Amino acid sequence: MKAYNIIWDVDDPADQENLPTEMEIPEGMTDEDEISDYLSDETGFCHKGFALSTD
């Protein structure tokens, strides 16, 4: 599974440029709250939303 179209919650627009717009989600992780926490934990930044794909 992949999270894409990730909208990061950043104060400095330069930070946005250094963050991924998509990330692979570990196998077996399906709960959206858990995925949300994973994205933030991996990057150190909160986000405002994302979409999921099984491709």
PyMOL Python script that loads the backbone (N, CA, C, O; Angstrom):
from pymol import cmd

cmd.read_pdbstr("""\
ATOM      1  N   MET A   1       0.852  -1.172   0.000  1.00  0.00           N
ATOM      2  CA  MET A   1       0.000   0.000   0.000  1.00  0.00           C
ATOM      3  C   MET A   1       0.897   1.233   0.000  1.00  0.00           C
ATOM      4  O   MET A   1       2.020   1.210   0.502  1.00  0.00           O
ATOM      5  N   LYS A   2       0.376   2.290  -0.568  1.00  0.00           N
ATOM      6  CA  LYS A   2       1.134   3.530  -0.665  1.00  0.00           C
ATOM      7  C   LYS A   2       0.245   4.698  -0.269  1.00  0.00           C
ATOM      8  O   LYS A   2      -0.923   4.762  -0.654  1.00  0.00           O
ATOM      9  N   ALA A   3       0.807   5.617   0.501  1.00  0.00           N
ATOM     10  CA  ALA A   3       0.152   6.902   0.776  1.00  0.00           C
ATOM     11  C   ALA A   3       0.696   7.890  -0.254  1.00  0.00           C
ATOM     12  O   ALA A   3       1.904   7.954  -0.479  1.00  0.00           O
ATOM     13  N   TYR A   4      -0.197   8.661  -0.878  1.00  0.00           N
ATOM     14  CA  TYR A   4       0.235   9.630  -1.878  1.00  0.00           C
ATOM     15  C   TYR A   4      -0.572  10.916  -1.711  1.00  0.00           C
ATOM     16  O   TYR A   4      -1.523  10.980  -0.932  1.00  0.00           O
ATOM     17  N   ASN A   5      -0.166  11.933  -2.462  1.00  0.00           N
ATOM     18  CA  ASN A   5      -0.782  13.265  -2.312  1.00  0.00           C
ATOM     19  C   ASN A   5      -0.752  13.713  -0.852  1.00  0.00           C
ATOM     20  O   ASN A   5      -1.716  14.290  -0.348  1.00  0.00           O
ATOM     21  N   ILE A   6       0.356  13.441  -0.188  1.00  0.00           N
ATOM     22  CA  ILE A   6       0.500  13.816   1.219  1.00  0.00           C
ATOM     23  C   ILE A   6       0.657  15.330   1.295  1.00  0.00           C
ATOM     24  O   ILE A   6       1.514  15.909   0.628  1.00  0.00           O
ATOM     25  N   ILE A   7      -0.171  15.958   2.108  1.00  0.00           N
ATOM     26  CA  ILE A   7      -0.103  17.404   2.315  1.00  0.00           C
ATOM     27  C   ILE A   7       0.489  17.624   3.703  1.00  0.00           C
ATOM     28  O   ILE A   7      -0.164  17.386   4.719  1.00  0.00           O
ATOM     29  N   TRP A   8       1.715  18.075   3.724  1.00  0.00           N
ATOM     30  CA  TRP A   8       2.415  18.260   4.993  1.00  0.00           C
ATOM     31  C   TRP A   8       2.024  19.575   5.642  1.00  0.00           C
ATOM     32  O   TRP A   8       1.780  20.567   4.956  1.00  0.00           O
ATOM     33  N   ASP A   9       1.965  19.580   6.956  1.00  0.00           N
ATOM     34  CA  ASP A   9       1.636  20.771   7.743  1.00  0.00           C
ATOM     35  C   ASP A   9       2.950  21.417   8.175  1.00  0.00           C
ATOM     36  O   ASP A   9       3.495  21.095   9.230  1.00  0.00           O
ATOM     37  N   VAL A  10       3.446  22.327   7.351  1.00  0.00           N
ATOM     38  CA  VAL A  10       4.738  22.964   7.614  1.00  0.00           C
ATOM     39  C   VAL A  10       4.571  24.477   7.718  1.00  0.00           C
ATOM     40  O   VAL A  10       3.693  25.068   7.090  1.00  0.00           O
ATOM     41  N   ASP A  11       5.430  25.085   8.523  1.00  0.00           N
ATOM     42  CA  ASP A  11       5.440  26.543   8.647  1.00  0.00           C
ATOM     43  C   ASP A  11       6.297  27.185   7.561  1.00  0.00           C
ATOM     44  O   ASP A  11       5.975  28.258   7.051  1.00  0.00           O
ATOM     45  N   ASP A  12       7.383  26.518   7.220  1.00  0.00           N
ATOM     46  CA  ASP A  12       8.314  27.034   6.215  1.00  0.00           C
ATOM     47  C   ASP A  12       8.115  26.268   4.898  1.00  0.00           C
ATOM     48  O   ASP A  12       8.319  25.055   4.859  1.00  0.00           O
ATOM     49  N   PRO A  13       7.723  26.953   3.833  1.00  0.00           N
ATOM     50  CA  PRO A  13       7.505  26.271   2.545  1.00  0.00           C
ATOM     51  C   PRO A  13       8.720  25.480   2.064  1.00  0.00           C
ATOM     52  O   PRO A  13       8.563  24.512   1.320  1.00  0.00           O
ATOM     53  N   ALA A  14       9.911  25.867   2.467  1.00  0.00           N
ATOM     54  CA  ALA A  14      11.116  25.129   2.070  1.00  0.00           C
ATOM     55  C   ALA A  14      11.093  23.709   2.630  1.00  0.00           C
ATOM     56  O   ALA A  14      11.632  22.793   2.009  1.00  0.00           O
ATOM     57  N   ASP A  15      10.477  23.517   3.793  1.00  0.00           N
ATOM     58  CA  ASP A  15      10.365  22.181   4.369  1.00  0.00           C
ATOM     59  C   ASP A  15       9.526  21.280   3.472  1.00  0.00           C
ATOM     60  O   ASP A  15       9.830  20.096   3.330  1.00  0.00           O
ATOM     61  N   GLN A  16       8.479  21.821   2.868  1.00  0.00           N
ATOM     62  CA  GLN A  16       7.592  21.058   1.982  1.00  0.00           C
ATOM     63  C   GLN A  16       8.379  20.437   0.832  1.00  0.00           C
ATOM     64  O   GLN A  16       8.105  19.308   0.425  1.00  0.00           O
ATOM     65  N   GLU A  17       9.354  21.173   0.310  1.00  0.00           N
ATOM     66  CA  GLU A  17      10.134  20.699  -0.828  1.00  0.00           C
ATOM     67  C   GLU A  17      10.990  19.493  -0.475  1.00  0.00           C
ATOM     68  O   GLU A  17      11.331  18.703  -1.355  1.00  0.00           O
ATOM     69  N   ASN A  18      11.339  19.337   0.792  1.00  0.00           N
ATOM     70  CA  ASN A  18      12.210  18.249   1.221  1.00  0.00           C
ATOM     71  C   ASN A  18      11.445  17.029   1.724  1.00  0.00           C
ATOM     72  O   ASN A  18      12.059  16.027   2.089  1.00  0.00           O
ATOM     73  N   LEU A  19      10.121  17.098   1.747  1.00  0.00           N
ATOM     74  CA  LEU A  19       9.309  15.993   2.239  1.00  0.00           C
ATOM     75  C   LEU A  19       8.713  15.205   1.077  1.00  0.00           C
ATOM     76  O   LEU A  19       8.421  15.777   0.027  1.00  0.00           O
ATOM     77  N   PRO A  20       8.532  13.903   1.256  1.00  0.00           N
ATOM     78  CA  PRO A  20       7.982  13.085   0.166  1.00  0.00           C
ATOM     79  C   PRO A  20       6.506  13.371  -0.075  1.00  0.00           C
ATOM     80  O   PRO A  20       5.774  13.725   0.849  1.00  0.00           O
ATOM     81  N   THR A  21       6.077  13.216  -1.316  1.00  0.00           N
ATOM     82  CA  THR A  21       4.661  13.359  -1.643  1.00  0.00           C
ATOM     83  C   THR A  21       3.972  12.001  -1.602  1.00  0.00           C
ATOM     84  O   THR A  21       2.744  11.917  -1.625  1.00  0.00           O
ATOM     85  N   GLU A  22       4.780  10.929  -1.541  1.00  0.00           N
ATOM     86  CA  GLU A  22       4.218   9.593  -1.386  1.00  0.00           C
ATOM     87  C   GLU A  22       5.191   8.735  -0.585  1.00  0.00           C
ATOM     88  O   GLU A  22       6.405   8.940  -0.623  1.00  0.00           O
ATOM     89  N   MET A  23       4.626   7.768   0.142  1.00  0.00           N
ATOM     90  CA  MET A  23       5.425   6.868   0.971  1.00  0.00           C
ATOM     91  C   MET A  23       4.808   5.481   0.950  1.00  0.00           C
ATOM     92  O   MET A  23       3.586   5.331   0.966  1.00  0.00           O
ATOM     93  N   GLU A  24       5.669   4.462   0.916  1.00  0.00           N
ATOM     94  CA  GLU A  24       5.211   3.078   1.026  1.00  0.00           C
ATOM     95  C   GLU A  24       4.805   2.812   2.477  1.00  0.00           C
ATOM     96  O   GLU A  24       5.489   3.231   3.411  1.00  0.00           O
ATOM     97  N   ILE A  25       3.698   2.119   2.648  1.00  0.00           N
ATOM     98  CA  ILE A  25       3.183   1.787   3.972  1.00  0.00           C
ATOM     99  C   ILE A  25       3.558   0.331   4.266  1.00  0.00           C
ATOM    100  O   ILE A  25       3.415  -0.524   3.392  1.00  0.00           O
ATOM    101  N   PRO A  26       4.031   0.036   5.470  1.00  0.00           N
ATOM    102  CA  PRO A  26       4.407  -1.341   5.796  1.00  0.00           C
ATOM    103  C   PRO A  26       3.244  -2.319   5.607  1.00  0.00           C
ATOM    104  O   PRO A  26       2.084  -1.989   5.855  1.00  0.00           O
ATOM    105  N   GLU A  27       3.582  -3.512   5.167  1.00  0.00           N
ATOM    106  CA  GLU A  27       2.588  -4.554   4.943  1.00  0.00           C
ATOM    107  C   GLU A  27       1.812  -4.835   6.224  1.00  0.00           C
ATOM    108  O   GLU A  27       2.387  -4.918   7.310  1.00  0.00           O
ATOM    109  N   GLY A  28       0.508  -4.980   6.079  1.00  0.00           N
ATOM    110  CA  GLY A  28      -0.349  -5.285   7.220  1.00  0.00           C
ATOM    111  C   GLY A  28      -0.908  -4.061   7.932  1.00  0.00           C
ATOM    112  O   GLY A  28      -1.806  -4.190   8.764  1.00  0.00           O
ATOM    113  N   MET A  29      -0.397  -2.890   7.622  1.00  0.00           N
ATOM    114  CA  MET A  29      -0.883  -1.660   8.249  1.00  0.00           C
ATOM    115  C   MET A  29      -2.065  -1.153   7.426  1.00  0.00           C
ATOM    116  O   MET A  29      -1.880  -0.723   6.287  1.00  0.00           O
ATOM    117  N   THR A  30      -3.282  -1.197   7.985  1.00  0.00           N
ATOM    118  CA  THR A  30      -4.466  -0.812   7.228  1.00  0.00           C
ATOM    119  C   THR A  30      -5.292   0.280   7.902  1.00  0.00           C
ATOM    120  O   THR A  30      -6.070   0.960   7.233  1.00  0.00           O
ATOM    121  N   ASP A  31      -5.139   0.460   9.206  1.00  0.00           N
ATOM    122  CA  ASP A  31      -5.912   1.460   9.937  1.00  0.00           C
ATOM    123  C   ASP A  31      -5.402   2.862   9.574  1.00  0.00           C
ATOM    124  O   ASP A  31      -4.208   3.140   9.689  1.00  0.00           O
ATOM    125  N   GLU A  32      -6.313   3.741   9.137  1.00  0.00           N
ATOM    126  CA  GLU A  32      -5.890   5.077   8.692  1.00  0.00           C
ATOM    127  C   GLU A  32      -5.257   5.897   9.800  1.00  0.00           C
ATOM    128  O   GLU A  32      -4.350   6.685   9.528  1.00  0.00           O
ATOM    129  N   ASP A  33      -5.700   5.741  11.038  1.00  0.00           N
ATOM    130  CA  ASP A  33      -5.063   6.458  12.149  1.00  0.00           C
ATOM    131  C   ASP A  33      -3.636   5.960  12.360  1.00  0.00           C
ATOM    132  O   ASP A  33      -2.734   6.753  12.630  1.00  0.00           O
ATOM    133  N   GLU A  34      -3.433   4.663  12.239  1.00  0.00           N
ATOM    134  CA  GLU A  34      -2.100   4.085  12.376  1.00  0.00           C
ATOM    135  C   GLU A  34      -1.187   4.560  11.240  1.00  0.00           C
ATOM    136  O   GLU A  34      -0.017   4.871  11.462  1.00  0.00           O
ATOM    137  N   ILE A  35      -1.737   4.610  10.022  1.00  0.00           N
ATOM    138  CA  ILE A  35      -0.971   5.097   8.873  1.00  0.00           C
ATOM    139  C   ILE A  35      -0.622   6.565   9.058  1.00  0.00           C
ATOM    140  O   ILE A  35       0.497   6.980   8.756  1.00  0.00           O
ATOM    141  N   SER A  36      -1.564   7.348   9.547  1.00  0.00           N
ATOM    142  CA  SER A  36      -1.326   8.760   9.818  1.00  0.00           C
ATOM    143  C   SER A  36      -0.167   8.938  10.796  1.00  0.00           C
ATOM    144  O   SER A  36       0.723   9.760  10.573  1.00  0.00           O
ATOM    145  N   ASP A  37      -0.185   8.166  11.873  1.00  0.00           N
ATOM    146  CA  ASP A  37       0.901   8.223  12.856  1.00  0.00           C
ATOM    147  C   ASP A  37       2.225   7.790  12.235  1.00  0.00           C
ATOM    148  O   ASP A  37       3.269   8.379  12.516  1.00  0.00           O
ATOM    149  N   TYR A  38       2.180   6.764  11.393  1.00  0.00           N
ATOM    150  CA  TYR A  38       3.390   6.269  10.738  1.00  0.00           C
ATOM    151  C   TYR A  38       4.033   7.368   9.886  1.00  0.00           C
ATOM    152  O   TYR A  38       5.243   7.582   9.957  1.00  0.00           O
ATOM    153  N   LEU A  39       3.226   8.060   9.085  1.00  0.00           N
ATOM    154  CA  LEU A  39       3.757   9.126   8.233  1.00  0.00           C
ATOM    155  C   LEU A  39       4.448  10.200   9.064  1.00  0.00           C
ATOM    156  O   LEU A  39       5.545  10.646   8.729  1.00  0.00           O
ATOM    157  N   SER A  40       3.800  10.607  10.143  1.00  0.00           N
ATOM    158  CA  SER A  40       4.377  11.647  11.001  1.00  0.00           C
ATOM    159  C   SER A  40       5.620  11.151  11.732  1.00  0.00           C
ATOM    160  O   SER A  40       6.607  11.878  11.855  1.00  0.00           O
ATOM    161  N   ASP A  41       5.569   9.919  12.213  1.00  0.00           N
ATOM    162  CA  ASP A  41       6.714   9.357  12.935  1.00  0.00           C
ATOM    163  C   ASP A  41       7.934   9.215  12.032  1.00  0.00           C
ATOM    164  O   ASP A  41       9.058   9.461  12.469  1.00  0.00           O
ATOM    165  N   GLU A  42       7.725   8.826  10.791  1.00  0.00           N
ATOM    166  CA  GLU A  42       8.840   8.621   9.861  1.00  0.00           C
ATOM    167  C   GLU A  42       9.496   9.921   9.418  1.00  0.00           C
ATOM    168  O   GLU A  42      10.699   9.947   9.162  1.00  0.00           O
ATOM    169  N   THR A  43       8.724  10.997   9.325  1.00  0.00           N
ATOM    170  CA  THR A  43       9.260  12.257   8.798  1.00  0.00           C
ATOM    171  C   THR A  43       9.509  13.309   9.871  1.00  0.00           C
ATOM    172  O   THR A  43      10.315  14.219   9.677  1.00  0.00           O
ATOM    173  N   GLY A  44       8.821  13.187  10.997  1.00  0.00           N
ATOM    174  CA  GLY A  44       8.938  14.209  12.034  1.00  0.00           C
ATOM    175  C   GLY A  44       8.016  15.399  11.796  1.00  0.00           C
ATOM    176  O   GLY A  44       8.108  16.403  12.502  1.00  0.00           O
ATOM    177  N   PHE A  45       7.124  15.295  10.804  1.00  0.00           N
ATOM    178  CA  PHE A  45       6.187  16.370  10.486  1.00  0.00           C
ATOM    179  C   PHE A  45       4.755  15.854  10.515  1.00  0.00           C
ATOM    180  O   PHE A  45       4.496  14.708  10.148  1.00  0.00           O
ATOM    181  N   CYS A  46       3.841  16.687  10.944  1.00  0.00           N
ATOM    182  CA  CYS A  46       2.411  16.364  10.870  1.00  0.00           C
ATOM    183  C   CYS A  46       1.940  16.619   9.437  1.00  0.00           C
ATOM    184  O   CYS A  46       2.627  17.270   8.650  1.00  0.00           O
ATOM    185  N   HIS A  47       0.786  16.106   9.122  1.00  0.00           N
ATOM    186  CA  HIS A  47       0.239  16.310   7.785  1.00  0.00           C
ATOM    187  C   HIS A  47      -1.220  16.739   7.893  1.00  0.00           C
ATOM    188  O   HIS A  47      -1.847  16.634   8.947  1.00  0.00           O
ATOM    189  N   LYS A  48      -1.737  17.222   6.775  1.00  0.00           N
ATOM    190  CA  LYS A  48      -3.127  17.675   6.707  1.00  0.00           C
ATOM    191  C   LYS A  48      -3.996  16.704   5.928  1.00  0.00           C
ATOM    192  O   LYS A  48      -5.200  16.922   5.790  1.00  0.00           O
ATOM    193  N   GLY A  49      -3.404  15.639   5.419  1.00  0.00           N
ATOM    194  CA  GLY A  49      -4.183  14.651   4.693  1.00  0.00           C
ATOM    195  C   GLY A  49      -3.338  13.879   3.704  1.00  0.00           C
ATOM    196  O   GLY A  49      -2.207  14.252   3.391  1.00  0.00           O
ATOM    197  N   PHE A  50      -3.925  12.776   3.214  1.00  0.00           N
ATOM    198  CA  PHE A  50      -3.259  11.917   2.244  1.00  0.00           C
ATOM    199  C   PHE A  50      -4.319  11.010   1.612  1.00  0.00           C
ATOM    200  O   PHE A  50      -5.439  10.893   2.109  1.00  0.00           O
ATOM    201  N   ALA A  51      -3.937  10.381   0.517  1.00  0.00           N
ATOM    202  CA  ALA A  51      -4.785   9.374  -0.137  1.00  0.00           C
ATOM    203  C   ALA A  51      -4.038   8.047  -0.086  1.00  0.00           C
ATOM    204  O   ALA A  51      -2.817   8.020   0.068  1.00  0.00           O
ATOM    205  N   LEU A  52      -4.775   6.953  -0.215  1.00  0.00           N
ATOM    206  CA  LEU A  52      -4.168   5.625  -0.175  1.00  0.00           C
ATOM    207  C   LEU A  52      -4.410   4.886  -1.489  1.00  0.00           C
ATOM    208  O   LEU A  52      -5.459   5.019  -2.119  1.00  0.00           O
ATOM    209  N   SER A  53      -3.413   4.109  -1.874  1.00  0.00           N
ATOM    210  CA  SER A  53      -3.502   3.299  -3.081  1.00  0.00           C
ATOM    211  C   SER A  53      -2.959   1.905  -2.772  1.00  0.00           C
ATOM    212  O   SER A  53      -1.985   1.756  -2.034  1.00  0.00           O
ATOM    213  N   THR A  54      -3.592   0.902  -3.337  1.00  0.00           N
ATOM    214  CA  THR A  54      -3.110  -0.468  -3.172  1.00  0.00           C
ATOM    215  C   THR A  54      -2.235  -0.896  -4.340  1.00  0.00           C
ATOM    216  O   THR A  54      -1.811  -2.050  -4.393  1.00  0.00           O
ATOM    217  N   ASP A  55      -1.956   0.001  -5.274  1.00  0.00           N
ATOM    218  CA  ASP A  55      -1.100  -0.319  -6.433  1.00  0.00           C
ATOM    219  C   ASP A  55       0.333  -0.502  -6.008  1.00  0.00           C
ATOM    220  O   ASP A  55       1.195  -0.774  -6.843  1.00  0.00           O
TER     221      ASP A  55
END
""", "prot")
cmd.dss("prot")
cmd.show_as("cartoon", "prot")
cmd.util.cbc("prot")
cmd.orient("prot")
